[in-house]
């Protein structure tokens, strides 16, 4: 008569680790999707995402405990623990990158190609309505100086075009970047300056960020200054500087294609 040994019991810690990891990923995905759809306001979406990060951290702690239990007792659950680790690590991957950027970069959420005299955002009724009543605040000059060593490549763009041509080129470039037009003032008047405001969406959460572009005529050229500001949070994790750099690259591509 053959005797069958009962299977080794499961590690409950491993199972709970997997449950926490799956729940954390689900909450994170829902926070992002609902935030992008506008079903959650930004504060609630960020709070939900923060809760998901906390759950993912708990899942990692339980994973460590499960590894210890499985090693000592030989219980089943290595696969569940491994699954928990992968899901929790993926959930925490992007926030970990942001944490690294937060340490590496200065606490800024408003970047301009002109530190001394940054472009202003339009105060027109059309701009006010397009921003749903929001007006980007200013930034003290002392705080803005911190961007110089952090983003030395964020500089004014000078093109060998007259102001009207540069104005049309910027509108074309902004459309290619997917920016939403808020307000515009074509070059002209005594100064010859021009001005355009846009809104762009953040990559993950889809929050609105504000952009303004200023045109200044030069002899045979036009100087283009950009200012990009985040609406939420004190730290932009380098997003605004990257947005300006990406715009400059796209504008050069549009210029080369003329």
C-alpha positions, 0 to 999 in steps of 0.5 A: 500500500502506497502512502502519499505524503501531504503537500507542504503548507503554503506560506500565508505571508507569501500569499498576502504579499501577492494580494497587497502587490496586486491591490497596490497596482490596481489602485495605482492604475485606477488613480492614473486612469481616473485622474486622466479622465477627470473623474478624480481631481488632482489632489485626490488622484495624487493621494490615491497614488500615494496610497498605492505606493504605500501598499506596494512597500508593504508588499515588498516587506511581506515579500522579504518576510515570505522569503525568510519563512520559505527558506526556514520551513520549506513552505510553498509560495515561492512563486507567489512571493516572486510575483508580488516582488515583480508587481510591487517593483513595477508599481514603485519603479516610476516613483523611485525614478522621481525620488531620484530626480527630486534629490538630484534637481532643485525644488522648482516647478517654473522654468524659463529661458529668460531667468532675469525677465521671464515671459508673463502668462496672459491675463486675458479673459480668453486665457482665464477661461481656457485655464478654468480660472487658474492663473500661474503664479510668479516665482521670486528671482532668487528662487529662479536663479537655482535653475542656471546650474541645474539646467544650463542648456535652457536658453533663449531660441534665436532663429534667422526669421522675421517675427511673423515667420517665427510666430507661425513656426512656433504655432506649427511646432506647438501643434506637432507637440500636442499643445493646446492653444490658450491665447495669442497675440501676433507680433506687432505694435510699437515693440514688435513683440508677440505672445502665445500661451499653451497648455500641455499635459503631463505624461503619466497623470495627465495634469495641465501644465502652462506654457507661454512663448514670447517673441522679440524682434532682432535685426534679421532674427527673432528671439523666442523665450519660453516659460513652462510651469507646473500647476501641482507640486513644488517640484517638477522633477525636471519635466519643464526643462525637458519640455522646453528642450523637446520643443527646441528640438522640434522647432529646429526640425520644423525649421530644417524642413522648410 
